[in-house]
Amino acid sequence: MRRRTVLGLALAGMTVSAGAQPAAGSGQSLRLIVPFTPGTGIDLIARTIGPKLSERLGRPVVVDNRAGASGNIGTEAVVRSAPNGGTLLVSVNTLVMNRALYPKLPFDPVKDLVPVSLTSWGQLLLVTNPSSGWRTAGDLIKAAKARPGRINYASPGVGTPHHLSMELFKAANGIFLTHIPYRGTAPAVTDLLGGQIELGFLPIHVALPHIRSGRLVALGIGSDKRHPLVPQVPTLEEAHAGKVNVDMWYGVFAPPGTPADFVARLNRELKDILAMPEVRTAFETQGMDPASSTPEEFRRLVETDANRWAELIRAQGITAE
């Protein structure tokens, strides 16, 4: 009887500890799941903040790339994780786009995650191969209206920010361009440089070396203001190509049910980390602008952006399934 009692108490203790949030310095590792391949902007964020979080929490922090299905595989892994402070998601606004693109997902990428903090903003440049002859967004629009559907644009895949940004650009200017989806950014860039495809939206850090070498021409930036890395490139609104703001947000999420006090602790640590000069430099050299928020501010941003992109996806009849 005594042995059964001791065993029961031991099992009860295990149950409590399994659901509890690990204390700082507990030694239990913290996984930062990145739902895309290494080398992406999201991966850079995770690998920059990871060591800083490890120092401040007194715990090992590892980056775990879970790529596939436009980020849905890694996102679901976090949604299904125990809310014990052992797993976080580092993601981008693809997350909210997927909500409308994949209506049959077994989880809701907006409602089934706990927003922790915004980490940064990134911008997309509308670029073309020099052989197109276009030097402004107006040149492109004029050519597209003269040859509807005969101009092709590249994206890293259906439902990516690059794809939906171009769909927004098309809608704003009443033009028809043909979408050529690739399996990732690298092959899309290869064909853009080779002239097999005419144009596309690319993140600043991807496009910048090719713009500087003259192998790509920037027609505009999809933001409300110019970027210091490419001050000569006008916003698309300045280029009279519509109010096309396609800024990408990046941020950190926790599994559903994560204790509010742990989320608040993470938010405070991330705010301090994002203010560090070396972190700002690492982000800014890649064309990302560090930014922080409260969990509630981040939640409102996520929900607003989800509604915005859902309207475009419905209006354009875009589907990934």
Beta strands, then each sheet from edge to edge (+ up, - down):
strand 1: 30-34
strand 2: 61-65
strand 3: 87-92
strand 4: 114-122
strand 5: 124-128
strand 6: 152-155
strand 7: 178-181
strand 8: 199-203
strand 9: 217-221
strand 10: 248-254
strand 11: 288-290
sheet 1: 2+ 1+ 3+ 10- 4+ 11-
sheet 2: 7+ 6+ 8+ 5- 9+
end
